């Protein structure tokens, strides 16, 4: 095969360009620690990394959902805990009111129950991050409205919220709700905290009844009606305590699993995309030596003339 003199510059330029490109790519790998930056560098690895990063983003969203649920759960637990204190004190007053007492003592107890009713309504309308936590899906306005008499005492309470609650995804096809509706009169679904038909609970109505029976010195009604009803309210609140604890354990377990999965996926991404620095530096040195040798060879060839062959 006949090789013309004019072909040498083209071949040398092509070789130098190739070596220069390899050198630049290896220098970038050494500087950034990444094996590739464009899909064309390694299409298979790039596709795998993109898929892994999509999984990581999804897990990150699950983590955010769990964080939001935990935050809501903390506020819910605090309100339930305070309502339990109201319920406990109401039970103590009912026991005291069941015994024969003077009208003055009963009136004093009724005044205390009045304060418990006010406190219970306040807790029922607890707001967290702009939402009323016991309003169910209707959580943008106060779920409980009160009616008062001429003495400004609460005589009845109406629920304007919903008996259903929203759920958040904490895993693939895994949804959980930590919200508690204030009232559920359907007999199914999530139990209502203040009133629930299936549990026979109606804390606010039972507190109002206790106060009225104390004022009327109706010890029989306190003994046969108020005490059993307040016990149902207490049992319902305890049920929600247990429910909150179970949900907390479930959220902690989900968060632990997600963290482990993210760590594993991060390792796989690193395995696919991280450059082997030691090997990269060795190859970079070889390419640099080849580049220098190519330049010397090109200089020697291109500087030759006809006189070099006829001496």
C-alpha atoms as a printed R data frame, in Angstrom:
    type eleno elety resid chain resno       x      y       z
1   ATOM     1    CA   UNK     A     1   0.000  0.000   0.000
2   ATOM     2    CA   UNK     A     2   1.373  3.367  -1.001
3   ATOM     3    CA   UNK     A     3   1.387  5.966   1.755
4   ATOM     4    CA   UNK     A     4   1.746  9.517   0.565
5   ATOM     5    CA   UNK     A     5   3.616 12.126   2.552
6   ATOM     6    CA   UNK     A     6   0.475 14.232   2.873
7   ATOM     7    CA   UNK     A     7  -1.255 11.477   4.850
8   ATOM     8    CA   UNK     A     8   1.133 11.758   7.806
9   ATOM     9    CA   UNK     A     9  -0.201 15.094   9.141
10  ATOM    10    CA   UNK     A    10  -3.786 13.814   9.007
11  ATOM    11    CA   UNK     A    11  -2.929 10.593  10.849
12  ATOM    12    CA   UNK     A    12  -0.867 12.386  13.459
13  ATOM    13    CA   UNK     A    13  -3.552 15.022  14.023
14  ATOM    14    CA   UNK     A    14  -6.167 12.282  14.466
15  ATOM    15    CA   UNK     A    15  -4.007 10.438  17.001
16  ATOM    16    CA   UNK     A    16  -3.247 13.608  18.951
17  ATOM    17    CA   UNK     A    17  -6.921 14.557  19.053
18  ATOM    18    CA   UNK     A    18  -7.848 11.110  20.324
19  ATOM    19    CA   UNK     A    19  -5.160 11.167  23.003
20  ATOM    20    CA   UNK     A    20  -6.110 14.723  23.980
21  ATOM    21    CA   UNK     A    21  -9.772 13.724  24.367
22  ATOM    22    CA   UNK     A    22  -8.843 10.727  26.520
23  ATOM    23    CA   UNK     A    23  -6.522 12.879  28.590
24  ATOM    24    CA   UNK     A    24  -9.214 15.522  29.190
25  ATOM    25    CA   UNK     A    25 -11.772 12.872  30.167
26  ATOM    26    CA   UNK     A    26  -9.384 11.208  32.637
27  ATOM    27    CA   UNK     A    27  -8.394 14.558  34.121
28  ATOM    28    CA   UNK     A    28 -12.083 15.343  34.703
29  ATOM    29    CA   UNK     A    29 -12.596 11.953  36.349
30  ATOM    30    CA   UNK     A    30  -9.600 12.544  38.627
31  ATOM    31    CA   UNK     A    31 -10.833 16.043  39.558
32  ATOM    32    CA   UNK     A    32 -14.509 15.173  40.166
33  ATOM    33    CA   UNK     A    33 -14.270 11.532  41.203
34  ATOM    34    CA   UNK     A    34 -17.034 10.682  38.700
35  ATOM    35    CA   UNK     A    35 -16.507  8.052  36.050
36  ATOM    36    CA   UNK     A    36 -18.806  9.690  33.493
37  ATOM    37    CA   UNK     A    37 -20.647 12.945  32.973
38  ATOM    38    CA   UNK     A    38 -22.518 12.344  29.727
39  ATOM    39    CA   UNK     A    39 -24.811  9.496  28.779
40  ATOM    40    CA   UNK     A    40 -22.542  8.782  25.803
41  ATOM    41    CA   UNK     A    41 -19.630  8.054  28.171
42  ATOM    42    CA   UNK     A    42 -21.345  4.866  29.414
43  ATOM    43    CA   UNK     A    43 -25.024  4.552  28.364
44  ATOM    44    CA   UNK     A    44 -25.653  1.369  30.378
45  ATOM    45    CA   UNK     A    45 -24.223  2.741  33.607
46  ATOM    46    CA   UNK     A    46 -25.916  6.113  33.132
47  ATOM    47    CA   UNK     A    47 -29.305  4.430  32.730
48  ATOM    48    CA   UNK     A    48 -28.770  2.353  35.845
49  ATOM    49    CA   UNK     A    49 -27.705  5.402  37.866
50  ATOM    50    CA   UNK     A    50 -30.773  7.357  36.727
51  ATOM    51    CA   UNK     A    51 -33.047  4.487  37.784
52  ATOM    52    CA   UNK     A    52 -31.318  4.275  41.164
53  ATOM    53    CA   UNK     A    53 -31.594  8.039  41.676
54  ATOM    54    CA   UNK     A    54 -35.330  7.873  40.888
55  ATOM    55    CA   UNK     A    55 -35.720  5.233  43.603
56  ATOM    56    CA   UNK     A    56 -33.755  7.407  46.033
57  ATOM    57    CA   UNK     A    57 -35.970 10.431  45.312
58  ATOM    58    CA   UNK     A    58 -39.063  8.322  45.974
59  ATOM    59    CA   UNK     A    59 -37.634  7.103  49.280
60  ATOM    60    CA   UNK     A    60 -36.759 10.686  50.195
61  ATOM    61    CA   UNK     A    61 -40.394 11.678  49.638
62  ATOM    62    CA   UNK     A    62 -41.493  8.804  51.877
63  ATOM    63    CA   UNK     A    63 -39.110 10.123  54.535
64  ATOM    64    CA   UNK     A    64 -40.674 13.579  54.268
65  ATOM    65    CA   UNK     A    65 -44.153 12.065  54.592
66  ATOM    66    CA   UNK     A    66 -43.084 10.166  57.695
67  ATOM    67    CA   UNK     A    67 -41.600 13.330  59.177
68  ATOM    68    CA   UNK     A    68 -44.848 15.221  58.594
69  ATOM    69    CA   UNK     A    69 -46.883 12.384  60.100
70  ATOM    70    CA   UNK     A    70 -44.661 12.250  63.165
71  ATOM    71    CA   UNK     A    71 -45.021 15.989  63.631
72  ATOM    72    CA   UNK     A    72 -48.803 15.743  63.439
73  ATOM    73    CA   UNK     A    73 -48.742 12.726  65.719
74  ATOM    74    CA   UNK     A    74 -46.819 14.650  68.375
75  ATOM    75    CA   UNK     A    75 -49.443 17.404  68.408
76  ATOM    76    CA   UNK     A    76 -52.240 14.826  68.455
77  ATOM    77    CA   UNK     A    77 -50.701 12.916  71.346
78  ATOM    78    CA   UNK     A    78 -50.288 16.095  73.398
79  ATOM    79    CA   UNK     A    79 -53.964 17.017  72.911
80  ATOM    80    CA   UNK     A    80 -55.151 13.489  73.731
81  ATOM    81    CA   UNK     A    81 -52.989 13.454  76.837
82  ATOM    82    CA   UNK     A    82 -54.567 16.712  78.031
83  ATOM    83    CA   UNK     A    83 -58.046 15.380  77.285
84  ATOM    84    CA   UNK     A    84 -57.245 12.324  79.400
85  ATOM    85    CA   UNK     A    85 -56.440 14.637  82.298
86  ATOM    86    CA   UNK     A    86 -59.832 16.299  81.819
87  ATOM    87    CA   UNK     A    87 -61.529 12.893  81.733
88  ATOM    88    CA   UNK     A    88 -59.655 11.670  84.810
89  ATOM    89    CA   UNK     A    89 -60.597 14.749  86.809
90  ATOM    90    CA   UNK     A    90 -64.226 14.525  85.696
91  ATOM    91    CA   UNK     A    91 -64.322 10.912  86.938
92  ATOM    92    CA   UNK     A    92 -62.950 11.986  90.316
93  ATOM    93    CA   UNK     A    93 -65.558 14.747  90.595
94  ATOM    94    CA   UNK     A    94 -68.339 12.327  89.656
95  ATOM    95    CA   UNK     A    95 -67.264  9.989  92.456
96  ATOM    96    CA   UNK     A    96 -67.225 12.873  94.933
97  ATOM    97    CA   UNK     A    97 -70.555 14.196  93.684
98  ATOM    98    CA   UNK     A    98 -72.151 10.794  94.081
99  ATOM    99    CA   UNK     A    99 -71.801 11.097  97.848
100 ATOM   100    CA   UNK     A   100 -74.131 13.298  99.834
101 ATOM   101    CA   UNK     A   101 -72.759 16.837  99.882
102 ATOM   102    CA   UNK     A   102 -73.996 20.317 100.635
103 ATOM   103    CA   UNK     A   103 -75.402 22.448  97.807
104 ATOM   104    CA   UNK     A   104 -72.389 24.734  98.151
105 ATOM   105    CA   UNK     A   105 -69.973 21.850  97.654
106 ATOM   106    CA   UNK     A   106 -71.899 20.576  94.633
107 ATOM   107    CA   UNK     A   107 -71.948 24.064  93.130
108 ATOM   108    CA   UNK     A   108 -68.193 24.328  93.577
109 ATOM   109    CA   UNK     A   109 -67.739 20.974  91.853
110 ATOM   110    CA   UNK     A   110 -70.068 22.067  89.040
111 ATOM   111    CA   UNK     A   111 -67.997 25.228  88.574
112 ATOM   112    CA   UNK     A   112 -64.884 23.083  88.209
113 ATOM   113    CA   UNK     A   113 -66.644 20.871  85.659
114 ATOM   114    CA   UNK     A   114 -67.553 24.057  83.765
115 ATOM   115    CA   UNK     A   115 -63.846 24.788  83.455
116 ATOM   116    CA   UNK     A   116 -63.210 21.227  82.336
117 ATOM   117    CA   UNK     A   117 -65.812 21.646  79.592
118 ATOM   118    CA   UNK     A   118 -64.150 24.865  78.406
119 ATOM   119    CA   UNK     A   119 -60.776 23.147  78.411
120 ATOM   120    CA   UNK     A   120 -62.107 20.123  76.529
121 ATOM   121    CA   UNK     A   121 -63.629 22.335  73.820
122 ATOM   122    CA   UNK     A   122 -60.368 24.247  73.506
123 ATOM   123    CA   UNK     A   123 -58.429 21.004  73.091
124 ATOM   124    CA   UNK     A   124 -61.027 19.686  70.629
125 ATOM   125    CA   UNK     A   125 -60.285 22.684  68.414
126 ATOM   126    CA   UNK     A   126 -56.514 22.230  68.611
127 ATOM   127    CA   UNK     A   127 -54.795 23.688  65.557
128 ATOM   128    CA   UNK     A   128 -51.452 22.526  64.192
129 ATOM   129    CA   UNK     A   129 -49.638 24.028  61.215
130 ATOM   130    CA   UNK     A   130 -52.808 25.768  60.075
131 ATOM   131    CA   UNK     A   131 -55.066 22.709  60.307
132 ATOM   132    CA   UNK     A   132 -57.483 21.564  63.008
133 ATOM   133    CA   UNK     A   133 -56.221 18.128  63.938
134 ATOM   134    CA   UNK     A   134 -59.598 16.714  65.036
135 ATOM   135    CA   UNK     A   135 -61.600 17.972  62.059
136 ATOM   136    CA   UNK     A   136 -60.981 14.950  59.839
137 ATOM   137    CA   UNK     A   137 -60.855 15.925  56.175
138 ATOM   138    CA   UNK     A   138 -62.616 19.232  57.011
139 ATOM   139    CA   UNK     A   139 -59.685 20.677  58.865
140 ATOM   140    CA   UNK     A   140 -59.580 24.309  57.746
141 ATOM   141    CA   UNK     A   141 -62.190 25.633  60.197
142 ATOM   142    CA   UNK     A   142 -62.908 24.900  63.883
143 ATOM   143    CA   UNK     A   143 -64.674 21.505  64.032
144 ATOM   144    CA   UNK     A   144 -66.554 22.186  67.281
145 ATOM   145    CA   UNK     A   145 -69.084 24.995  67.794
146 ATOM   146    CA   UNK     A   146 -70.659 25.668  71.182
147 ATOM   147    CA   UNK     A   147 -74.026 26.996  72.335
148 ATOM   148    CA   UNK     A   148 -74.120 28.973  75.593
149 ATOM   149    CA   UNK     A   149 -76.882 29.993  77.990
150 ATOM   150    CA   UNK     A   150 -77.469 33.362  79.623
151 ATOM   151    CA   UNK     A   151 -74.794 32.552  82.219
152 ATOM   152    CA   UNK     A   152 -72.317 31.907  79.377
153 ATOM   153    CA   UNK     A   153 -72.190 28.215  80.228
154 ATOM   154    CA   UNK     A   154 -71.754 25.739  77.380
155 ATOM   155    CA   UNK     A   155 -75.017 23.846  76.976
156 ATOM   156    CA   UNK     A   156 -74.309 21.917  73.782
157 ATOM   157    CA   UNK     A   157 -71.563 21.306  71.243
158 ATOM   158    CA   UNK     A   158 -71.981 20.735  67.493
159 ATOM   159    CA   UNK     A   159 -69.418 18.989  65.299
160 ATOM   160    CA   UNK     A   160 -68.734 20.543  61.883
161 ATOM   161    CA   UNK     A   161 -65.808 18.332  60.944
162 ATOM   162    CA   UNK     A   162 -65.646 15.037  59.082
163 ATOM   163    CA   UNK     A   163 -65.594 11.473  60.344
164 ATOM   164    CA   UNK     A   164 -63.048 10.483  57.692
165 ATOM   165    CA   UNK     A   165 -59.324 11.163  57.685
166 ATOM   166    CA   UNK     A   166 -56.612 11.466  55.042
167 ATOM   167    CA   UNK     A   167 -53.711  9.059  54.663
168 ATOM   168    CA   UNK     A   168 -50.135  9.523  53.471
169 ATOM   169    CA   UNK     A   169 -47.922  7.081  51.597
170 ATOM   170    CA   UNK     A   170 -44.888  5.883  53.545
171 ATOM   171    CA   UNK     A   171 -43.933  3.068  51.191
172 ATOM   172    CA   UNK     A   172 -44.956  1.434  47.955
173 ATOM   173    CA   UNK     A   173 -48.706  0.820  48.312
174 ATOM   174    CA   UNK     A   174 -48.405  1.490  52.064
175 ATOM   175    CA   UNK     A   175 -50.637  4.261  53.397
176 ATOM   176    CA   UNK     A   176 -51.105  5.370  56.982
177 ATOM   177    CA   UNK     A   177 -53.099  8.044  58.768
178 ATOM   178    CA   UNK     A   178 -52.275  9.490  62.173
179 ATOM   179    CA   UNK     A   179 -55.233 11.875  62.153
180 ATOM   180    CA   UNK     A   180 -58.120 11.325  64.550
181 ATOM   181    CA   UNK     A   181 -61.626 12.607  63.807
182 ATOM   182    CA   UNK     A   182 -63.283 14.395  66.681
183 ATOM   183    CA   UNK     A   183 -66.591 12.622  66.094
184 ATOM   184    CA   UNK     A   184 -67.615  9.426  64.324
185 ATOM   185    CA   UNK     A   185 -71.275  8.453  64.497
186 ATOM   186    CA   UNK     A   186 -71.204  5.901  61.671
187 ATOM   187    CA   UNK     A   187 -70.294  2.946  63.859
188 ATOM   188    CA   UNK     A   188 -67.362  2.032  61.593
189 ATOM   189    CA   UNK     A   189 -64.089  3.467  60.373
190 ATOM   190    CA   UNK     A   190 -61.645  5.446  62.506
191 ATOM   191    CA   UNK     A   191 -62.884  5.974  66.042
192 ATOM   192    CA   UNK     A   192 -63.884  9.478  67.042
193 ATOM   193    CA   UNK     A   193 -61.946 10.964  69.940
194 ATOM   194    CA   UNK     A   194 -64.657 13.066  71.608
195 ATOM   195    CA   UNK     A   195 -67.665 11.124  70.395
196 ATOM   196    CA   UNK     A   196 -67.891  7.654  68.934
197 ATOM   197    CA   UNK     A   197 -71.069  5.647  68.537
198 ATOM   198    CA   UNK     A   198 -69.411  2.228  68.598
199 ATOM   199    CA   UNK     A   199 -67.601  3.016  71.875
200 ATOM   200    CA   UNK     A   200 -70.510  4.812  73.501
201 ATOM   201    CA   UNK     A   201 -68.265  7.805  74.084
202 ATOM   202    CA   UNK     A   202 -69.382 11.452  74.064
203 ATOM   203    CA   UNK     A   203 -67.060 13.306  76.402
204 ATOM   204    CA   UNK     A   204 -68.407 16.838  75.959
205 ATOM   205    CA   UNK     A   205 -72.062 15.825  76.331
206 ATOM   206    CA   UNK     A   206 -71.224 13.688  79.355
207 ATOM   207    CA   UNK     A   207 -69.341 16.547  81.007
208 ATOM   208    CA   UNK     A   208 -72.306 18.858  80.452
209 ATOM   209    CA   UNK     A   209 -74.610 16.225  81.960
210 ATOM   210    CA   UNK     A   210 -72.345 15.860  84.998
211 ATOM   211    CA   UNK     A   211 -72.325 19.605  85.596
212 ATOM   212    CA   UNK     A   212 -76.097 19.870  85.322
213 ATOM   213    CA   UNK     A   213 -76.656 16.917  87.669
214 ATOM   214    CA   UNK     A   214 -74.277 18.439  90.200
215 ATOM   215    CA   UNK     A   215 -76.184 21.712  90.082
216 ATOM   216    CA   UNK     A   216 -79.508 19.886  90.546
217 ATOM   217    CA   UNK     A   217 -78.093 17.627  93.258
218 ATOM   218    CA   UNK     A   218 -79.145 14.575  91.256
219 ATOM   219    CA   UNK     A   219 -76.784 12.039  92.833
220 ATOM   220    CA   UNK     A   220 -78.732  9.112  91.412
221 ATOM   221    CA   UNK     A   221 -78.153 10.272  87.843
222 ATOM   222    CA   UNK     A   222 -74.477 10.883  88.597
223 ATOM   223    CA   UNK     A   223 -74.122  7.345  89.935
224 ATOM   224    CA   UNK     A   224 -76.170  5.468  87.332
225 ATOM   225    CA   UNK     A   225 -75.514  7.560  84.230
226 ATOM   226    CA   UNK     A   226 -72.589  9.994  84.467
227 ATOM   227    CA   UNK     A   227 -70.066  7.651  86.067
228 ATOM   228    CA   UNK     A   228 -70.604  4.783  83.541
229 ATOM   229    CA   UNK     A   229 -70.570  7.246  80.641
230 ATOM   230    CA   UNK     A   230 -67.359  8.923  81.798
231 ATOM   231    CA   UNK     A   231 -65.803  5.472  82.095
232 ATOM   232    CA   UNK     A   232 -66.640  4.849  78.431
233 ATOM   233    CA   UNK     A   233 -65.039  8.187  77.533
234 ATOM   234    CA   UNK     A   234 -61.901  7.220  79.445
235 ATOM   235    CA   UNK     A   235 -61.729  3.823  77.725
236 ATOM   236    CA   UNK     A   236 -62.103  5.516  74.341
237 ATOM   237    CA   UNK     A   237 -59.274  7.936  75.099
238 ATOM   238    CA   UNK     A   238 -57.085  5.037  76.259
239 ATOM   239    CA   UNK     A   239 -57.844  3.274  72.981
240 ATOM   240    CA   UNK     A   240 -56.482  6.289  71.104
241 ATOM   241    CA   UNK     A   241 -53.395  6.298  73.318
242 ATOM   242    CA   UNK     A   242 -52.711  2.717  72.268
243 ATOM   243    CA   UNK     A   243 -53.412  3.554  68.642
244 ATOM   244    CA   UNK     A   244 -50.954  6.458  68.690
245 ATOM   245    CA   UNK     A   245 -48.294  4.201  70.208
246 ATOM   246    CA   UNK     A   246 -48.801  1.535  67.529
247 ATOM   247    CA   UNK     A   247 -48.635  4.142  64.771
248 ATOM   248    CA   UNK     A   248 -45.449  5.576  66.259
249 ATOM   249    CA   UNK     A   249 -43.806  2.146  66.186
250 ATOM   250    CA   UNK     A   250 -44.946  1.616  62.610
251 ATOM   251    CA   UNK     A   251 -43.545  4.984  61.497
252 ATOM   252    CA   UNK     A   252 -40.219  4.361  63.259
253 ATOM   253    CA   UNK     A   253 -39.931  0.950  61.599
254 ATOM   254    CA   UNK     A   254 -40.757  2.395  58.172
255 ATOM   255    CA   UNK     A   255 -38.199  5.185  58.641
256 ATOM   256    CA   UNK     A   256 -35.519  2.657  59.615
257 ATOM   257    CA   UNK     A   257 -36.234  0.491  56.564
258 ATOM   258    CA   UNK     A   258 -36.169  3.498  54.238
259 ATOM   259    CA   UNK     A   259 -32.875  4.709  55.687
260 ATOM   260    CA   UNK     A   260 -31.307  1.275  55.142
261 ATOM   261    CA   UNK     A   261 -32.589  1.136  51.557
262 ATOM   262    CA   UNK     A   262 -31.283  4.609  50.786
263 ATOM   263    CA   UNK     A   263 -27.862  3.685  52.139
264 ATOM   264    CA   UNK     A   264 -27.839  0.583  49.944
265 ATOM   265    CA   UNK     A   265 -28.926  2.521  46.852
266 ATOM   266    CA   UNK     A   266 -26.316  5.224  47.490
267 ATOM   267    CA   UNK     A   267 -23.703  2.482  47.516
268 ATOM   268    CA   UNK     A   268 -24.934  1.126  44.194
269 ATOM   269    CA   UNK     A   269 -24.869  4.607  42.635
270 ATOM   270    CA   UNK     A   270 -21.332  5.094  43.895
271 ATOM   271    CA   UNK     A   271 -20.335  1.706  42.540
272 ATOM   272    CA   UNK     A   272 -21.604  2.619  39.085
273 ATOM   273    CA   UNK     A   273 -20.539  6.264  38.864
274 ATOM   274    CA   UNK     A   274 -17.470  6.758  41.055
275 ATOM   275    CA   UNK     A   275 -14.098  6.631  39.355
276 ATOM   276    CA   UNK     A   276 -11.306  4.366  40.595
277 ATOM   277    CA   UNK     A   277  -8.867  7.166  41.420
278 ATOM   278    CA   UNK     A   278  -5.740  4.996  41.565
279 ATOM   279    CA   UNK     A   279  -6.471  3.335  38.244
280 ATOM   280    CA   UNK     A   280  -7.530  6.649  36.690
281 ATOM   281    CA   UNK     A   281  -4.215  8.285  37.633
282 ATOM   282    CA   UNK     A   282  -2.234  5.343  36.245
283 ATOM   283    CA   UNK     A   283  -4.097  5.420  32.929
284 ATOM   284    CA   UNK     A   284  -3.825  9.229  32.837
285 ATOM   285    CA   UNK     A   285  -0.059  8.936  33.194
286 ATOM   286    CA   UNK     A   286   0.053  6.406  30.343
287 ATOM   287    CA   UNK     A   287  -2.034  8.672  28.100
288 ATOM   288    CA   UNK     A   288   0.164 11.688  28.898
289 ATOM   289    CA   UNK     A   289   3.296  9.680  28.034
290 ATOM   290    CA   UNK     A   290   1.673  8.492  24.811
291 ATOM   291    CA   UNK     A   291   0.715 12.081  23.961
292 ATOM   292    CA   UNK     A   292   4.277 13.319  24.505
293 ATOM   293    CA   UNK     A   293   5.675 10.416  22.462
294 ATOM   294    CA   UNK     A   294   3.235 11.160  19.658
295 ATOM   295    CA   UNK     A   295   4.325 14.797  19.607
296 ATOM   296    CA   UNK     A   296   8.012 13.798  19.425
297 ATOM   297    CA   UNK     A   297   7.332 11.277  16.684
298 ATOM   298    CA   UNK     A   298   5.293 13.818  14.737
299 ATOM   299    CA   UNK     A   299   8.066 16.392  15.089
300 ATOM   300    CA   UNK     A   300  10.690 13.945  13.853
301 ATOM   301    CA   UNK     A   301   8.635 12.797  10.860
302 ATOM   302    CA   UNK     A   302   7.417 16.218   9.790
303 ATOM   303    CA   UNK     A   303  10.904 17.763  10.069
304 ATOM   304    CA   UNK     A   304  12.480 15.225   7.685
305 ATOM   305    CA   UNK     A   305  13.305 16.304   4.132
306 ATOM   306    CA   UNK     A   306  14.625 14.643   0.961
307 ATOM   307    CA   UNK     A   307  18.168 15.578   1.951
308 ATOM   308    CA   UNK     A   308  17.886 13.284   5.016
309 ATOM   309    CA   UNK     A   309  17.614 10.289   2.670
310 ATOM   310    CA   UNK     A   310  20.348 11.146   0.199
311 ATOM   311    CA   UNK     A   311  23.124 11.909   2.672
